[in-house]
Amino acid sequence: MWVVGANKSRRGKGNYLYYQKDDKKSWRRDNRSGGLKVAVNNDGVAFQVDSNGLIHKQSGRRWTSDSQTAIDIAIGSEGSMYALVGDMSGEGYELYYR
C-alpha cells in the first residue's frame, strides 16, 4: 500500500513524499519519490503524477519518467495503468493507458 504524505518532497515545488507500508506493518518513507497522485498495480509497482503532470513508474528502488503527462492516474483490475491526459481547451481530456 502507498499513500501521499503531508511532507514536502525535494523533487520540485508542490510535490509530496510517498510512504509505503512494509512487511512489518510500518510505514517507510520513499525519499526518492515526490508527487501528487499515486496508484499501484497488481504486481505492487507504483506509478505517480508529479506537480508538473509528469508520470513516473517505480522501477525497483528508483523512479523512471514517462514522456506522457497527466492530471490523474489509476490502475485497472487487469493491472494496466490509466491516466487522464490533456486539458480543458480544445477537445477535452483523453484516456491514456499502457
WOHU-V578283 format. One record per pair of residues at least 6 apart in sequence whose ideal C-beta (glycine too) atoms are under 7 Angstrom apart, sorted by the first residue. I is the first residue (numbers start at 1). J is the second residue. D is the distance in Angstrom with one decimal. If there is no record, write none. Layout:
BEGIN
I:J:D ; I:J:D
END
This chain:
BEGIN
1:21:4.4 ; 2:18:5.6 ; 2:20:5.2 ; 2:38:4.9 ; 2:40:5.4 ; 2:46:5.2 ; 3:18:7.0 ; 3:19:5.3 ; 4:16:5.3 ; 4:18:6.1 ; 4:36:6.7 ; 4:38:5.7 ; 5:16:5.6 ; 5:17:4.7 ; 5:18:6.6 ; 5:19:5.1 ; 6:16:6.7 ; 7:16:6.5 ; 7:17:4.7 ; 8:16:6.1 ; 9:15:4.2 ; 9:16:5.7 ; 9:17:4.9 ; 9:33:6.6 ; 9:34:2.9 ; 10:34:6.9 ; 11:34:3.0 ; 11:50:6.7 ; 12:34:6.5 ; 12:50:6.2 ; 12:51:5.9 ; 12:52:6.6 ; 13:51:6.5 ; 14:51:3.5 ; 15:34:3.6 ; 15:35:5.3 ; 15:36:6.8 ; 15:50:5.3 ; 15:51:5.1 ; 16:34:6.7 ; 16:36:6.8 ; 17:29:5.7 ; 17:30:6.7 ; 17:31:6.9 ; 17:33:6.0 ; 17:34:6.4 ; 18:30:4.8 ; 18:33:4.0 ; 18:38:5.7 ; 18:48:6.9 ; 19:27:4.5 ; 19:28:6.6 ; 19:29:5.5 ; 19:30:7.0 ; 20:28:5.2 ; 20:30:6.0 ; 21:27:6.0 ; 22:28:4.9 ; 32:62:6.6 ; 32:63:6.0 ; 33:48:6.4 ; 33:63:6.4 ; 34:50:6.2 ; 35:48:3.9 ; 35:49:5.6 ; 35:50:4.0 ; 35:56:6.9 ; 36:49:5.9 ; 36:50:6.6 ; 36:51:5.8 ; 37:48:6.4 ; 37:49:4.2 ; 37:72:6.1 ; 37:73:5.1 ; 38:46:5.8 ; 38:48:4.9 ; 39:47:5.2 ; 39:73:4.8 ; 39:74:5.3 ; 39:75:4.7 ; 39:81:6.9 ; 40:46:4.9 ; 40:75:6.4 ; 41:75:4.8 ; 41:79:4.6 ; 41:81:6.6 ; 42:79:4.2 ; 43:79:6.8 ; 45:57:6.7 ; 45:58:5.4 ; 46:58:4.2 ; 47:55:6.3 ; 47:57:5.4 ; 47:73:5.5 ; 47:81:5.0 ; 48:56:4.9 ; 49:55:5.8 ; 49:70:5.1 ; 49:72:6.9 ; 49:73:5.0 ; 50:56:6.7 ; 53:69:3.8 ; 53:70:5.9 ; 53:71:6.4 ; 54:65:5.8 ; 54:69:5.8 ; 55:66:4.0 ; 55:68:5.4 ; 55:69:6.9 ; 55:70:5.4 ; 55:73:6.7 ; 55:83:6.1 ; 56:63:4.3 ; 56:64:6.6 ; 56:65:5.4 ; 56:66:6.9 ; 57:63:6.8 ; 57:64:5.3 ; 57:66:6.5 ; 68:83:6.5 ; 68:85:6.3 ; 68:96:5.7 ; 69:85:6.5 ; 70:83:3.6 ; 70:84:5.9 ; 70:85:5.1 ; 70:96:6.9 ; 71:84:5.3 ; 72:83:6.9 ; 72:84:4.3 ; 73:81:6.7 ; 73:83:4.9 ; 74:82:5.0 ; 75:81:5.9 ; 76:82:5.9 ; 80:97:5.1 ; 80:98:6.7 ; 81:97:6.3 ; 81:98:5.8 ; 82:95:6.1 ; 82:97:4.6 ; 83:96:4.7 ; 84:93:5.2 ; 84:95:6.5 ; 85:93:6.7 ; 85:94:5.3 ; 85:96:4.7 ; 86:92:6.5 ; 86:93:4.6 ; 86:94:5.0
END
